Structures are given as structure tokens and as C-alpha cells.
Amino acid sequence: MKEEERIILGIDPGTTIMGYGVIRACGKQAEAVTLGIIELSKFSDHYLKLQQIYKRVHGLVEAYHPDEMAIEAPFYGKNVQSMLKLGRAQGVAMAAALSHDIPIFEYAPRKIKMAITGSGSASKGQVAYLLQQILKLQTLPTNHDATDGLAAALCHFYQQQRPGASGGYKSWNDFINKNPGRTRK
């Protein structure tokens, strides 16, 4: 039985810089397709930034045809205005995916870091370094927002591999049956 290929778009929302990453997943293997940033600082009006986010995410969807989107959830900060703006940016990115009927999965920043590094308090540099090792990236972008977007996509891929996760294993018995060399009965 041939395993189905999936494309996962990861988004690290932002109102100044939005990071994205795309991975191709087949079975238990994942490979990076692309990663980058959407530069928004040149737009002084917040609504123009939102429009640009929508257009660019829509363009990524058109270019890569993702099956799923993983997005980093906003974290709670002290500045309410900043949180509102970030939430709007996240919502616009989600709307672009939803306009193409792409399912969205949201992950807390700590969960993404934990999935990639094993530590929820890892630095952006540590996440980037491990992504380079895991996905065998030749070079890393200088902006960690791009690797944060890629990390969201890889986190989602890992979550789908867990027993009981949709697209992964239905039970521990299912895991054992599909991995006879990795377990003892």
C-alpha cells in the first residue's frame, strides 16, 4: 500500500514579519519544500498589512496546494493592543486557508518548541539549528520567523504521527502492528 503524500503549510503570524514554511510529508518522512518571510514593515497602515497577509498566504496556498495548515497560536502578553493586532494577523492568514477549505491546526509556541527540541523553553536559534539537522537544510535564513513557520508545520507532522492522532495510529496495537521491528510483543 502506497503512503499518501501531504503538504503542510506552517505559519508564524506577525504584523511586522510573518514567517512561513512548507513541508512535504509521506509516511514517517518529512522534507522541507520552502520557507521564508512576508515583510510587512513597509506598510504603515495596519489594514494594508492585513490585506498583504491575506494576499501572500493565498498565494502560498495557490503555489503549494497544502492539505493542512499549522499556525502558531498567539501567546498572552501584557500589551493588549499588540495581542489584538497579532490575533487579526493570525485570523487573516486562517481566512486565506479557509477560503480554500484547508483544515487549520493551532499550536502554542511552547508545544512547537517542545516538538522540535524537546524543551518548551528553547530559543529560536535552538529551534532553527535542530530544524536544519532534522530536515537536512543546507543553509538557514537569517530571520528566525521563517524557521518558526517551518517548525509549526513540522510540529503538526509530528502530532499526526502520535498514536490516536488523526492520520497517525489508531491505537497502541495499531502502532505495534505497523512497526514490528521497533517493539516487542
Long-range contacts (C-beta under 8 A, 24 or more apart in sequence): 3-27, 6-67, 6-68, 6-167, 7-33, 7-64, 7-65, 7-66, 7-67, 7-68, 8-66, 8-67, 8-68, 8-69, 8-70, 8-153, 8-156, 8-157, 9-60, 9-61, 9-64, 9-66, 9-68, 9-69, 9-70, 9-97, 9-102, 9-153, 10-69, 10-70, 10-71, 10-149, 10-150, 10-151, 10-152, 10-153, 10-154, 10-155, 10-156, 11-57, 11-69, 11-70, 11-71, 11-72, 11-90, 11-93, 11-149, 11-152, 12-72, 12-145, 12-146, 12-148, 12-149, 12-151, 12-152, 13-53, 13-71, 13-72, 13-74, 13-86, 13-89, 13-90, 13-93, 14-40, 14-86, 14-89, 14-145, 15-40, 15-46, 15-49, 15-85, 15-86, 15-88, 15-89, 16-40, 16-41, 17-41, 17-143, 17-145, 18-53, 18-56, 18-89, 18-93, 18-145, 18-149, 19-143, 19-144, 19-145, 19-146, 19-147, 19-148, 19-149, 19-150, 20-57, 20-60, 20-146, 20-149, 20-150, 21-146, 21-147, 21-149, 21-150, 21-151, 21-152, 21-153, 21-154, 22-60, 22-64, 22-66, 22-150, 22-153, 23-135, 23-150, 23-153, 23-154, 23-157, 25-157, 25-160, 28-161, 30-135, 30-154, 30-157, 31-135, 31-136, 32-131, 32-135, 32-137, 32-150, 33-64, 34-64, 35-141, 35-146, 35-147, 35-149, 35-150, 36-141, 36-146, 37-141, 37-143, 37-145, 37-146, 46-85, 46-88, 49-89, 50-88, 50-89, 50-92, 53-89, 53-92, 53-93, 53-96, 54-92, 54-93, 54-95, 54-96, 57-92, 57-93, 57-96, 57-97, 58-96, 58-99, 58-100, 61-96, 61-97, 61-100, 61-102, 66-97, 66-102, 67-102, 67-103, 68-102, 68-103, 68-104, 68-105, 68-156, 69-94, 69-97, 69-102, 69-103, 69-104, 69-105, 70-104, 70-105, 70-106, 70-107, 70-152, 70-153, 70-155, 70-156, 71-104, 71-105, 71-106, 71-107, 71-152, 72-106, 72-107, 72-108, 72-109, 72-112, 72-148, 72-149, 72-152, 73-106, 73-107, 73-108, 73-109, 75-108, 75-109, 105-156, 105-159, 107-152, 107-155, 107-156, 107-159, 111-155, 112-148, 112-151, 112-152, 112-155, 113-151, 115-151, 115-154, 115-155, 115-158, 115-159, 116-151, 116-154, 116-155, 124-148, 127-151
